[in-house]
């Protein structure tokens, strides 16, 4: 079986989904494929998110918000949505998990740190379950 593919999806792809993707890349160590996109992406990453990730040794300055494509969604085994509501499309046959997370947009660094740490914990749990599932195939 090929490595599982995770798509982290939010509206602007400038904060939560970028942090989740960065943690997944770091923690999975090549055992999963990671995609990140937004239904209405921003022009740039949230500067507080970039700073919060740098504090834990993850540089995301080379990332940029991406628009969701059908190809991305079709490649994903798991789609993690974050605050999309009806703005994020649903693709039949995909495993969807909605993470209710506070939006870091316009918030100070102290607030963003809390969101970052919550996302890190959720990504760890997700990876543990995906990697265990892939061993069954």
Long-range contacts (C-beta under 8 A, 24 or more apart in sequence): 1-134, 1-137, 3-30, 3-31, 3-32, 3-33, 3-134, 4-32, 4-33, 4-77, 4-78, 4-130, 4-133, 4-134, 5-32, 5-33, 5-34, 5-35, 5-75, 5-76, 5-77, 5-78, 6-32, 6-33, 6-34, 6-35, 6-76, 6-77, 6-78, 6-79, 6-80, 6-126, 6-130, 7-35, 7-36, 7-37, 7-72, 7-73, 7-75, 7-76, 7-78, 7-79, 7-80, 8-34, 8-35, 8-36, 8-37, 8-80, 8-82, 9-36, 9-37, 9-38, 9-39, 9-68, 9-79, 9-80, 9-81, 9-82, 9-84, 9-88, 10-38, 10-39, 10-81, 10-82, 10-83, 10-84, 10-88, 11-38, 11-39, 11-40, 11-83, 11-84, 11-87, 11-88, 12-38, 12-40, 12-41, 12-42, 12-65, 12-105, 13-37, 13-38, 13-41, 13-42, 13-65, 13-66, 13-67, 14-38, 14-41, 14-42, 14-44, 14-45, 14-46, 14-49, 14-65, 14-105, 15-45, 15-46, 15-49, 15-103, 15-104, 15-105, 15-112, 15-115, 16-82, 16-83, 16-99, 16-101, 16-103, 16-104, 16-115, 16-119, 17-80, 17-82, 18-45, 18-46, 18-49, 18-60, 18-63, 18-65, 19-49, 19-52, 19-53, 19-60, 19-115, 19-116, 19-119, 19-120, 20-80, 20-82, 20-99, 20-119, 20-122, 20-123, 21-63, 22-53, 22-58, 22-60, 22-63, 23-58, 23-119, 23-120, 23-123, 23-124, 24-123, 24-126, 24-127, 26-58, 27-123, 27-124, 27-127, 28-127, 28-131, 31-127, 31-131, 31-134, 32-127, 32-130, 32-131, 33-75, 35-72, 35-75, 35-76, 36-63, 36-66, 37-66, 37-67, 37-68, 37-69, 37-72, 38-65, 38-66, 38-67, 38-68, 39-67, 39-68, 39-84, 39-87, 39-88, 39-89, 40-87, 41-65, 41-66, 41-67, 46-104, 46-105, 46-112, 48-104, 48-107, 48-108, 48-109, 48-112, 49-104, 49-112, 49-116, 51-109, 51-112, 52-104, 52-109, 52-112, 52-113, 52-115, 52-116, 53-116, 55-113, 56-116, 56-120, 77-130, 78-126, 78-130, 80-126, 97-126
